[in-house]
Amino acid sequence: MQPERPRSAERHRATHTLAGTNLERAGDYNQRVTLQAIRVNGQLTRVDLAKLTGLTTPAIANITNRLLEENLIVEVGRLRGKRGQPAMRLAINPDGCFSIGVNIDRDHVTVVALDFLGNVRARMVEEVDFALPDAVIAFSRKAIQAMRKSRKFPLERVIGIGVALPDDLGRIALPHRPNSYGVWSTVDVSRLFAEVLPVPVFAENDAAAAAIGELQFGHGMRSPSFFYLLISAALGGGLVIDGTYFRGADGRSGEIGFLPLKSRRTNARSLQEAVSLSALYEALAAAGHRVSRPDQLSELKAGGQAVVEDWVDAAADFLTEPFLAVSCLVNPKAIFIGGRLPWALVDRLADRLNDRLRKLAGEVPAIAPVLRAAMAADAPAIGAAILPFNERLLPSRAALMKA
């Protein structure tokens, strides 16, 4: 006979799993849904919006009036050619609001300014190995000040800063990492950036940010269930299911880089020790080719290109079984590859993976195609810049549900 469960535990369980929403929260969510409908579909009339969202015409009128007052949308002319009074078309105001995105990694720091349409208005990159917190903040301040002086966007319309960086930035022992780099394990990133601009700061794992960017401004707008592989100095992954980023019980879903690896082709013990820019640079260095930046890969001569080709072929071998597992366990619409690996190499890697996976097609129910991500080199920075938009403007379950 099972022991009786305490009533307090039952109440806690019910409170944790069931959540409602009040009218104020529902109104905010409806506004987010309306704004998203305009952003995704382009120019729409209020009648179009009512049909798309299922909201009443008076509700849409109230919402769009608020959005016009907040300068988040603009009127772009009347729709003519039909009977009756021509309807006014509405569109996202490209100058309505902006966000700053920062990507911190072992080999670079990238700062972008993003508008709500997903356009990068300004971008600065510093190719630097193992930058410490003070250096990152100094460069970020310099970049934002340069962006302000360029007048490519008004600084007063920035609604937040998003910061993307690997969860284990200060712990993973990549080649040539100095001992001082371990300080990143003790840094509160939100507090670190709080004095850069007087706006909210949001921090996120770099692979998660890249996947969120792909969801909101890339292929995810048409394929809302996918796995994102981020190839950077290390290797990360992000999982999006039905338009929502899936974090897992401990917030560590998608950690494909930590999968154990046993292969005669490498001495690497984990997948990211073999499939990453760090691994590629080490393979090139062992063959006498010094490379420290992704753009230098295309400048290699025949000997160096042969090393790169061998790495691409090995990476395809190493990723085939994990991708097969992703297809079987998650059944995503696609697997997208992004990150700092040059696009030409991403395409070659995707082609070889698809060739290998096709040969296994008869053994499993469905295999997701492997494609180059729409958000590639700056994906984590752009995804980071989307975080303030998620918090303030975009629809999500978190925005609707009140736990």
PAFIDO-374685 format. One record per residue (C-alpha): residue number from 1; residue in one letter; chain; x, y, z. Coordinates in Angstrom, 2 decimals, decimal comma, padded with zeros to 5 digits. Each point is the difference from the previous one (the first is absolute). Last residue first. Layout:
<sites>
    i  aa  ch       c1       c2       c3
  NUM   a   A        X        Y        Z
...
</sites>
This chain:
<sites>
    i  aa  ch       c1       c2       c3
  403   a   A   002,73   030,76  -012,53
  402   k   A  -001,37   002,76  -002,22
  401   m   A  -000,33  -001,24  -003,55
  400   l   A  -000,16   002,38  -002,94
  399   a   A   003,49   001,51  -000,26
  398   a   A   001,61  -003,30   001,00
  397   r   A  -001,94  -001,79  -002,75
  396   s   A   001,50   002,38  -002,51
  395   p   A  -001,04   003,00  -002,07
  394   l   A   002,65   002,58  -000,92
  393   l   A   000,09   003,56   001,35
  392   r   A   001,64   000,66   003,36
  391   e   A   001,91  -003,07   001,17
  390   n   A   000,41  -001,58  -003,40
  389   f   A   001,12   003,33  -001,47
  388   p   A   002,58   000,28   002,82
  387   l   A   001,27  -003,51  -000,91
  386   i   A   000,16   000,71  -003,75
  385   a   A   003,38   001,73   000,33
  384   a   A   001,44  -003,21   001,45
  383   g   A  -001,24  -001,91  -003,05
  382   i   A   001,74   002,54  -002,21
  381   a   A   003,23  -000,43   001,98
  380   p   A  -000,33  -003,81   000,03
  379   a   A  -000,79  -000,13  -003,76
  378   d   A   002,80   002,32  -001,14
  377   a   A   001,65  -002,54  -002,33
  376   a   A  -003,14  -001,87  -001,08
  375   m   A  -003,60   001,06   000,43
  374   a   A  -001,64  -001,56  -003,05
  373   a   A   001,32  -003,34   001,17
  372   r   A   001,65  -002,33  -002,52
  371   l   A  -002,10  -003,12  -000,43
  370   v   A  -000,09  -003,59   001,25
  369   p   A  -003,18  -001,88  -000,94
  368   a   A  -001,88  -001,74   002,81
  367   i   A  -000,19  -003,78  -000,23
  366   a   A  -003,26  -001,88   000,45
  365   p   A  -001,16  -003,50   001,01
  364   v   A   003,47  -001,61   000,37
  363   e   A   001,87  -002,76  -001,88
  362   g   A  -001,04   000,84  -003,55
  361   a   A   001,51   003,49   000,16
  360   l   A   003,43  -001,21   001,10
  359   k   A   001,70   000,63  -003,36
  358   r   A  -001,71   003,37  -000,10
  357   l   A   001,74   000,95   003,27
  356   r   A   003,47  -000,37  -001,50
  355   d   A  -000,82   002,13  -003,03
  354   n   A  -001,76   002,58   002,16
  353   l   A   003,07   000,25   002,23
  352   r   A   002,25   000,47  -003,00
  351   d   A  -002,17   002,78  -001,41
  350   a   A  -000,28   001,73   003,39
  349   l   A   003,78  -000,01   000,44
  348   r   A   000,52   001,42  -003,46
  347   d   A  -002,62   002,71   000,62
  346   v   A   001,55   000,89   003,37
  345   l   A   003,40   000,19  -001,68
  344   a   A  -001,26   002,48  -002,60
  343   w   A  -001,76   001,98   002,74
  342   p   A   003,17   000,59   002,00
  341   l   A  -000,04  -001,64   003,50
  340   r   A  -000,86   002,72   002,51
  339   g   A  -003,39  -001,34   001,02
  338   g   A  -002,79  -001,74  -001,83
  337   i   A  -001,28  -003,47  -000,83
  336   f   A  -003,75  -000,58  -000,17
  335   i   A  -001,65  -003,37   000,58
  334   a   A  -003,45  -000,25  -001,54
  333   k   A  -003,69  -000,67   000,66
  332   p   A   000,88  -001,56   003,33
  331   n   A  -000,89  -003,61   000,90
  330   v   A   001,20   000,27   003,63
  329   l   A   001,31  -003,44   000,95
  328   c   A   000,46  -001,59  -003,42
  327   s   A   001,26   003,07  -001,85
  326   v   A   002,24   001,03   002,90
  325   a   A   001,43  -003,53   000,15
  324   l   A   000,82   000,10  -003,71
  323   f   A   001,66   003,36   000,56
  322   p   A   002,12  -001,50   002,80
  321   e   A   000,90  -002,96  -002,26
  320   t   A   001,03   002,13  -002,98
  319   l   A   001,93   002,65   001,92
  318   f   A   003,34  -001,86   000,30
  317   d   A   000,05  -001,10  -003,63
  316   a   A  -000,92   003,48  -001,28
  315   a   A   002,71   001,49   002,23
  314   a   A   002,52  -002,46  -001,48
  313   d   A  -000,83   001,10  -003,55
  312   v   A   000,14   003,68   000,94
  311   w   A   003,35  -000,53   001,78
  310   d   A   001,46  -001,83  -003,02
  309   e   A  -001,11   002,85  -002,24
  308   v   A   001,60   002,55   002,34
  307   v   A   003,29  -001,91  -000,02
  306   a   A  -000,09  -000,14  -003,81
  305   q   A  -000,66   003,74  -000,09
  304   g   A   003,16   000,55   002,04
  303   g   A   002,14  -001,91  -002,48
  302   a   A  -001,64   001,70  -002,99
  301   k   A   000,48   003,55   001,26
  300   l   A  -002,03   001,58   002,77
  299   e   A  -001,69   003,35  -000,62
  298   s   A  -003,55  -001,35   000,45
  297   l   A   000,83  -001,04   003,56
  296   q   A   001,26   003,48   000,90
  295   d   A  -003,56   001,31   000,31
  294   p   A  -000,61  -002,35   002,94
  293   r   A   002,76   001,57   002,12
  292   s   A   003,06  -001,48   001,77
  291   v   A   001,75  -001,97  -002,75
  290   r   A   003,62  -001,18  -000,03
  289   h   A   000,62  -002,79  -002,52
  288   g   A   002,86  -002,40   000,86
  287   a   A  -001,91  -003,30  -000,09
  286   a   A  -000,42  -000,06   003,79
  285   a   A  -001,19   003,62  -000,23
  284   l   A  -002,73  -001,00  -002,46
  283   a   A  -001,28  -002,74   002,29
  282   e   A   000,10   002,42   002,94
  281   y   A  -001,95   002,62  -001,96
  280   l   A  -002,65  -002,60  -000,90
  279   a   A  -000,33  -001,14   003,61
  278   s   A  -000,38   003,58   001,23
  277   l   A  -002,53   000,66  -002,75
  276   s   A  -002,09  -002,85   001,34
  275   v   A  -000,77  -003,65  -000,76
  274   a   A   002,80  -002,08   001,53
  273   e   A   000,25   001,17   003,63
  272   q   A  -003,67   000,99  -000,31
  271   l   A  -001,01  -003,65  -000,46
  270   s   A   001,74  -001,21   003,12
  269   r   A   003,01  -002,24   000,60
  268   a   A   002,12   001,21  -002,89
  267   n   A   002,74  -002,44  -001,08
  266   t   A  -001,31   000,09  -003,56
  265   r   A  -000,73  -002,05  -003,11
  264   r   A  -000,10  -003,32   001,83
  263   s   A  -003,14   001,20   001,67
  262   k   A  -001,46   000,17   003,50
  261   l   A  -001,87   003,20   000,86
  260   p   A  -001,90   000,77   003,19
  259   l   A  -002,80   002,60  -000,42
  258   f   A   001,01   003,27   001,63
  257   g   A  -000,38   002,07  -003,18
  256   i   A  -003,63  -001,04  -000,40
  255   e   A  -001,15   002,08   002,96
  254   g   A  -003,46   000,53  -001,56
  253   s   A  -001,82   000,10   003,33
  252   r   A   001,89   001,51   002,94
  251   g   A  -002,65   002,02   001,83
  250   d   A  -000,12  -002,53   002,84
  249   a   A  -003,31  -001,69  -000,86
  248   g   A   000,23   000,75  -003,71
  247   r   A   000,30   003,36  -001,72
  246   f   A  -002,42  -000,29  -002,93
  245   y   A  -000,28   003,17  -002,10
  244   t   A  -003,61   000,39  -001,10
  243   g   A  -001,33   000,15  -003,56
  242   d   A  -001,37  -003,54  -000,04
  241   i   A   003,25  -001,44   001,38
  240   v   A   003,29   001,90  -000,18
  239   l   A   003,19  -001,79   001,09
  238   g   A   003,38   001,69   000,29
  237   g   A   003,49  -001,34  -000,54
  236   g   A   003,58   000,73   000,88
  235   l   A   003,52  -000,62  -001,24
  234   a   A   003,22   001,80   001,01
  233   a   A   001,86   002,90  -001,64
  232   s   A  -003,19   000,29  -002,04
  231   i   A  -002,23  -002,54  -001,72
  230   l   A  -003,57   000,48   001,18
  229   l   A  -002,36  -002,84  -000,89
  228   y   A  -003,68   000,97   000,06
  227   f   A  -002,71  -002,68   000,31
  226   f   A  -003,39   000,77  -001,50
  225   s   A  -003,74   000,36   000,59
  224   p   A  -001,50   003,32  -001,14
  223   s   A   000,92  -000,47  -003,69
  222   r   A  -001,42   003,04  -001,83
  221   m   A   000,99   002,79   002,42
  220   g   A   002,74  -002,33   001,20
  219   h   A   001,90   000,54  -003,25
  218   g   A   001,28   003,32   001,29
  217   f   A  -001,18   003,08   001,93
  216   q   A  -001,90  -001,28   003,04
  215   l   A   000,93  -003,68   000,11
  214   e   A   003,53   000,44  -001,35
  213   g   A   000,65   002,68   002,61
  212   i   A  -001,34  -002,29   002,74
  211   a   A   002,32  -002,75  -001,25
  210   a   A   002,99   002,36   000,06
  209   a   A  -000,93   001,16   003,51
  208   a   A  -000,24  -003,61   001,19
  207   a   A   003,40  -000,76  -001,52
  206   d   A   001,51   003,07   001,70
  205   n   A  -001,50  -000,68   003,45
  204   e   A  -002,00   003,02   001,10
  203   a   A   000,33   003,25   001,94
  202   f   A  -002,55   002,84   000,10
  201   v   A   000,79   003,61   000,94
  200   p   A  -002,65   002,68   000,61
  199   v   A   000,89   003,55  -001,08
  198   p   A   002,17   002,81   001,44
  197   l   A   002,91  -000,84  -002,35
  196   v   A   003,48  -001,39   000,71
  195   e   A  -000,54   000,07   003,76
  194   a   A  -002,13  -003,15   000,19
  193   f   A   002,39  -001,96  -002,22
  192   l   A   001,98  -001,66   002,82
  191   r   A  -003,13  -000,35   002,15
  190   s   A  -001,69  -002,05  -002,70
  189   v   A   003,17  -002,03  -000,55
  188   d   A   000,45  -000,99   003,64
  187   v   A   003,61  -001,22  -000,21
  186   t   A   001,35  -002,90   002,07
  185   s   A   000,47  -002,61  -002,74
  184   w   A   001,36   002,73  -002,29
  183   v   A   003,01   000,26   002,33
  182   g   A   001,23  -003,32  -001,42
  181   y   A   001,62   001,98  -002,80
  180   s   A   002,91   000,78   002,33
  179   n   A   001,30  -003,54  -000,51
  178   p   A   000,68   000,75  -003,66
  177   r   A  -001,77  -002,06  -002,70
  176   h   A   002,52  -001,17  -002,61
  175   p   A  -002,14  -002,95  -001,19
  174   l   A  -003,50  -000,23   001,53
  173   a   A  -000,33  -000,89   003,68
  172   i   A  -003,70   000,56   000,63
  171   r   A  -000,50   001,85   003,29
  170   g   A  -000,18   003,77  -000,50
  169   l   A  -002,40  -000,01  -002,95
  168   d   A  -002,05  -002,90   001,33
  167   d   A  -003,43   001,44  -000,75
  166   p   A   001,21   001,35  -003,34
  165   l   A  -000,74   003,70  -000,59
  164   a   A  -002,90   002,11  -001,21
  163   v   A  -000,72   003,48   001,40
  162   g   A  -003,23   001,89  -000,72
  161   i   A  -000,24   003,75   000,60
  160   g   A  -003,30   001,83   000,29
  159   i   A  -002,65   002,38  -001,32
  158   v   A   002,19   002,13  -002,30
  157   r   A  -002,12   002,92  -001,27
  156   e   A   002,12   002,58   001,85
  155   l   A   003,06  -001,15  -001,93
  154   p   A  -001,50   001,22  -003,26
  153   f   A   001,10  -002,18  -002,95
  152   k   A   002,58   000,28  -002,77
  151   r   A   001,15   003,25   001,58
  150   s   A   003,68  -000,95  -000,49
  149   k   A   000,79   001,67   003,32
  148   r   A  -002,29  -002,39   001,86
  147   m   A   001,54  -003,03  -001,72
  146   a   A   003,48   001,17   000,98
  145   q   A  -001,18   000,42   003,59
  144   i   A  -001,50  -003,49  -000,05
  143   a   A   003,23  -001,52  -001,33
  142   k   A   002,24   001,78   002,51
  141   r   A  -002,24  -001,02   002,89
  140   s   A   000,03  -003,60  -001,21
  139   f   A   003,78   000,07  -000,45
  138   a   A   000,57   001,22   003,56
  137   i   A  -002,51  -002,50   001,36
  136   v   A   001,73  -002,90  -001,74
  135   a   A   003,45   001,16   001,12
  134   d   A  -001,13   000,22   003,62
  133   p   A  -001,61  -003,46  -000,19
  132   l   A   003,09  -001,80  -001,41
  131   a   A   000,49  -000,65  -003,71
  130   f   A   001,01  -003,60  -000,76
  129   d   A   001,33   000,56  -003,53
  128   v   A  -000,96   003,21  -001,78
  127   e   A  -001,68   000,66  -003,33
  126   e   A  -001,93   003,15   000,86
  125   v   A  -003,26   000,38  -001,87
  124   m   A  -002,20   003,06  -000,55
  123   r   A  -003,46   000,08  -001,54
  122   a   A  -002,65   002,62  -000,75
  121   r   A  -003,57   000,04  -001,30
  120   v   A  -000,41  -003,79  -000,07
  119   n   A  -003,50  -000,47  -001,39
  118   g   A  -002,27  -002,33   001,96
  117   l   A  -003,20   001,95  -000,63
  116   f   A   000,07   001,19   003,60
  115   d   A   003,34   001,74  -000,52
  114   l   A   003,31  -001,53   001,00
  113   a   A   003,23   001,59   001,20
  112   v   A   002,90  -002,45   000,00
  111   v   A   003,02  -000,64   002,24
  110   t   A   002,39  -002,91  -000,60
  109   v   A   002,80  -001,17   002,29
  108   h   A   002,45  -002,56  -001,35
  107   d   A   002,05  -003,17   000,48
  106   r   A  -001,12  -001,47   003,32
  105   d   A  -003,54   001,30  -000,32
  104   i   A  -002,09   003,01   000,98
  103   n   A  -002,97   000,92  -002,20
  102   v   A  -001,63   003,35   000,67
  101   g   A  -003,41   001,12  -001,30
  100   i   A  -001,33   003,55   000,27
   99   s   A  -003,70   000,63  -000,60
   98   f   A  -002,05   002,42  -002,02
   97   c   A  -003,45   001,52  -000,08
   96   g   A  -002,44   001,72  -002,35
   95   d   A   002,45   000,90  -002,75
   94   p   A  -001,06  -002,82  -002,34
   93   n   A  -003,66   000,82   000,79
   92   i   A  -001,77  -003,29  -000,58
   91   a   A  -002,78   000,23  -002,57
   90   l   A  -003,68   000,99  -000,18
   89   r   A  -002,23   000,32  -003,02
   88   m   A  -003,00   002,31   000,10
   87   a   A  -003,18  -001,36  -001,56
   86   p   A  -001,52   001,68  -003,03
   85   q   A  -003,64   001,02   000,68
   84   g   A  -002,35  -002,16  -002,02
   83   r   A   000,66  -002,33  -002,86
   82   k   A   003,49  -001,33  -000,66
   81   g   A   002,89   001,28  -002,13
   80   r   A   001,75   001,97   002,69
   79   l   A   001,83  -000,93   003,19
   78   r   A   000,86   003,27   001,71
   77   g   A   003,43   001,24   000,88
   76   v   A   002,93  -000,90   002,23
   75   e   A  -001,35   000,61   003,50
   74   v   A   002,75  -000,58   002,55
   73   i   A   000,73  -002,53   002,75
   72   l   A   002,09   000,08   003,18
   71   n   A  -000,38   003,76   000,33
   70   e   A  -001,53  -000,39   003,51
   69   e   A  -003,10   001,92  -001,10
   68   l   A  -000,27  -002,23  -003,09
   67   l   A   000,23  -003,13   002,18
   66   r   A  -002,72   001,35   002,27
   65   n   A  -002,27   000,71  -002,97
   64   t   A   000,77  -003,47  -001,35
   63   i   A  -001,17  -001,60   003,25
   62   n   A  -003,23   001,99   000,26
   61   a   A  -000,97  -000,65  -003,63
   60   i   A   000,91  -003,68   000,33
   59   a   A  -002,27  -000,32   003,02
   58   p   A  -002,83   001,80  -001,84
   57   t   A   000,42  -002,40  -002,99
   56   t   A  -000,14  -003,07   002,22
   55   l   A   003,02  -002,24   000,45
   54   g   A   000,46  -003,21  -001,98
   53   t   A   003,65   000,93  -000,62
   52   l   A   000,19  -000,39  -003,78
   51   k   A  -003,57   001,06  -000,80
   50   a   A   000,10   003,04   002,30
   49   l   A   003,40   000,95  -001,38
   48   d   A  -001,20  -000,11  -003,59
   47   v   A  -002,95   002,25   000,91
   46   r   A   002,43   002,40   001,69
   45   t   A   001,95   000,17  -003,24
   44   l   A   003,34  -001,73  -000,47
   43   q   A   003,44   000,91  -001,35
   42   g   A   002,64  -002,61   000,83
   41   n   A  -001,03  -003,52   000,97
   40   v   A   002,49  -000,83   002,76
   39   r   A   000,28   003,45   001,59
   38   i   A  -003,71   000,77  -000,32
   37   a   A  -001,01  -003,30   001,58
   36   q   A   002,65   000,49   002,71
   35   l   A  -001,47   003,37   000,94
   34   t   A  -003,46  -001,52   000,26
   33   v   A   001,26  -002,88   002,12
   32   r   A   001,85   002,40   002,31
   31   q   A  -003,11   002,13   000,42
   30   n   A  -002,04  -003,09   000,78
   29   y   A   002,59  -000,96   002,62
   28   d   A  -000,20   003,38   001,71
   27   g   A  -003,78  -000,22   000,12
   26   a   A   000,17  -003,55   001,40
   25   r   A   002,36   001,15   002,78
   24   e   A  -002,38   002,78   001,01
   23   l   A  -002,99  -002,33  -000,17
   22   n   A   001,60  -002,55   002,35
   21   t   A   001,74  -003,19  -001,06
   20   g   A  -000,04  -003,49   001,42
   19   a   A   002,55  -002,56   001,02
   18   l   A  -000,15  -003,71   000,75
   17   t   A   003,15  -002,09   000,38
   16   h   A   001,66   001,72   002,96
   15   t   A  -003,19   000,83   001,88
   14   a   A  -001,23  -003,57  -000,37
   13   r   A   003,29  -001,44   001,25
   12   h   A   000,14   002,40   002,94
   11   r   A  -003,59  -000,86   000,96
   10   e   A   000,75  -003,72  -000,19
    9   a   A   003,15   000,48   002,09
    8   s   A  -002,00   001,90   002,63
    7   r   A  -002,53  -002,84   000,10
    6   p   A   002,73  -002,46   000,95
    5   r   A   000,01  -003,11  -002,22
    4   e   A  -001,41  -003,05   001,77
    3   p   A   002,46  -002,88   000,09
    2   q   A  -000,52  -002,61  -002,74
    1   m   A  -001,39  -003,37   001,04
</sites>
